[in-house]
Amino acid sequence: MMSNIAQAVWVEALKARRSRMPLLTALAICLIPLGGGFFMIVLKDPELARRVGLISAKARILMGAADWPTYVGFLATAMLAGVLFFSFIASWVFGREYSDRTVKDLLALPTSRSAIVCAKFVVVAVWSAALTVLMYLVGLGVGVALALPPVPAQVFLQGGVTVAVAACLEIALVTPIAFFAGAGHGYLPPMAVAMLAMALAQFVAAAGWPEYFPWSIPSVYAQGGHLGAISYVIVILTSLAGIAGTLLWWERADQTH
């Protein structure tokens, strides 16, 4: 079983490497630290920002001071966009078989369907984690280039932990998206579900119950809010439900399309 999964992971990784998707997603996620750097420039020199037509007052209200704690905090909060990034990756990894009409060929292989699904989840998780590391490293590079005031190493460590935990929560929540990629036979249904989940997360947060809705929980954590054990249990159960649903779909559903 493990050898089948390892072989399937190699095949899925090869598919990703031969496509442009890793490069495109890497370039897209780098916009997060670059956007943060832009606001740091505005905060460092508001007079210059006024001269070139930037709205420095609004940036100052939203961001705070031009220092490392503010910038690292921005990276952690902006990483909430990772839900859409990671959902897009899961949609592509699981949905492309239908769009490319290769699903019947894939299922005809001697490798078990469960091994194929597990391999796809591994690729999604590793890909998403790599994007998270890239985003944070680029962010550190941007901060150094902007010559932000020195701070203790603890600031970077704590910021890295916050980004990493938020990313793990977000990665765990892409498993239901993978199910809808299979059930919807393509890219669009899972992305529609992901956007709906994000919209509902905003509504639930406004209603005052963000710690009980899976897609609101990473936001609460990234913004420094308190999360009880029930919040983590909700994320874990949601992730397991997505994995189980995806496995059952690939094992039992009619795959004639």
N, C-alpha and C positions, 0 to 999 in steps of 0.2 A: 504493500500500500504506500509506504513512504517513498519507495523508488518511483512509483507511478506519479506521485505528487511532485517529486523533484523534477521528473522529466516534463511534466505538464507546466511547472513553473518556468522551466527553461524555455519552453515553446512560447508561453505567454509573454515572457520578457523579450524574446526575440521579435515577436509581433510588434511590441511597443517600440523597441529600438529601431526597427525598420520604418516606423512611421514618423511623422513630424510632431506628434502629440507631446512627447516629453519636452521637446524644445519650446513649443508654443506655450505649454503650461508653465514652464520655467520662466519664460519671458513675461508672462502675464502676472505671475505671483511676485516678480521683482518690482512691479509697479507699486506694491504696498510700501516697502522701505523707501523707494524714490519719492512717493507722495509724502511720507513722513519727513524726509529730508527737505522737501519743498517748504513745508510748514515751519521747519526749524530755521530756514533761511529768512522767512518772513518774520519770525519771532526775534531773531538775532538783530535784524536791521529793519525795523518798521519804517524808518524814513525812506530807505531805499525801496521798500515795497510800495510805499505811496507814490514814489516818483515813477515807478514802472506800472502803476495802475493796479496793484494788488490790494485786496481788502485785509489789511493787517489787523484791524480791530477785531474782526470776526474770528480770525485765526487765533489771536491772543486769547479770546474768550474760550474757544474750543480746546486749545492745546495747553496753554499755561506758559511755562518758561522754556527758553531754548537750552535745555540741559539733558543729560542722559536719562534721568528718571522719567521725564516727560516723554522723551523719544521712545524709550523701551516700553513704556506704558502704551504709547500709540501702537507699537508693533503688536503687542498682545491683544489690544482691543480690535485692531484692524484685521487680525488673523481670523476674526469671525467670518470673514469672506471665504475662509477655507472650506466652509460647509459647501459652498457652491463649487469651488475648485475641485474638492474631493468627490462631490456628487457627479461632476462632469466626467472625472476620470472613471468612476464606477460605471457610469452610463456608457462610456466608450468601450471599456473592457468587456462588459457583459452584453452590450447592445450591438456591437459591430458585427457579431456573428450573423445577426438577422439582416442588418443593412447590407452586408457583403454577400449574403445568401450562402454562407459557409457552415451554417449550424448543422445541417444534415451530414455534411462531411465530417465535422468535428465529432458528432455523436456516433459516427460509424467506426471511430478509432477503437482499438482494444483497451485504451485507458478508460477507467470507470468515470461515470458522470460526476460522482462526488469528488474524485480527484481533480477533475477539470475545474469544478466550482471552487474548491479549496485553493487551487493554484491561482485562479483569478483574484480571489480575495487577498492572497499573499502579495500579488503584484500591485493591487490597488493600495494596500497598506504601505508597502515599501516605497512606492512611487509618491504617495502623499507625504510620508515621513521625510523623504528626500527633499521635496519642495519646501517643507517647513524648515528644515535645516538651512537650505539655500536662502530662504527669505530672511532668516535671522542673521546669517553670516553677511549677506549683502547689507542688511540694516546696520550691523556693526561697522562695516566698511564705510557706509555713507556717514555715520556718526563721526568716525575718525577723520574723514575728508572734510567735514564741516568744523572740525576742531572744537567739538563740544567740551565744556569744562570737565576736567578729570574727576572721577568718582571712585569709591572703593569697588573692588572686584565683586563684592556681594551684590551690587546693583545688577551687574550683568548675569550673575548666577541666578538670582531670583527671577530676573526677567526671562532668562532662558527656560527655567522651570515652569513659569506661568505659560509661556508660549507652547512648551512641549505638552503640558497637561491639557491645555485647551485644544491642541491639535489632536491628541489621543481621543478626547471626548468626541470631536468632530469626525474623526476617522471611524470610530465605532458606530456612528450614526449613518454611515453610507450603506450599511448592509440592507436596509429596507429598499434603498434606491436600486440596488442590484436586483432585488426581487422584481421590481416594476420594470426594469430593463428587459427581463425575460418575459414577464407576463404581458408587457406592452410591445414586445418584438421590435425593439429599436431604441433610439436615443431620446426622442421627444417625450414619451410618457414619463420616464424617470426624472427628467429635468423639470417637467411640469410639477411632479410630486415634490421635488426638492424646493422649488420656488413657493409652492403652496405651504410647505412646512415652515419656510422662513417667514412667510406672511403671517401664518398662525402664531409663530413665535413672538412676533411683534405685538399681536393682539393679546396674547396671554400675558406678556410682560406688562402691557398697559393695564390689564385687569388685575395685576398684582400677584399672579401665581407662576412666575417664570421658573421657579425651582421644581415644578412638577410636570413641566412639558419638556420632552427630550431635547428638542431643537432650541430651547431657550436656555438650557442649563450651561452650555459652553460660554454663552454671553455673560451669565451671572458670574461664573468663575473668572473669566478674563478681566472683568471690571472690578474684581476684588470683593464681590458679594459673598455672603456666607452660604455654604451648601451643606445640608445635612446628609447623612448616609443614604437617605431615601432617594436623593437626587442621583447619586452614583448608581444605585440599584436600578433606577428607572432607565438610565442609559444602557446599562449592561443587559437588562431584559429586552430592551428595544433592539439592541444589536444581535442578541441571540435569536430573537424572533425573526429578524431579517435573514440571518444565516440559515435557520431552519426552513423558512419559507422558500428561500432560493434553492436550497438542496432538494426540497420536495418538488418544486416546480421542474427542475432539470431531471429529476428521477422519474416523475410520474406524468407530467403534463404532455399533451399531444405536441410533438415537435415536428409536425409535417410542414410548417410554414418555411 
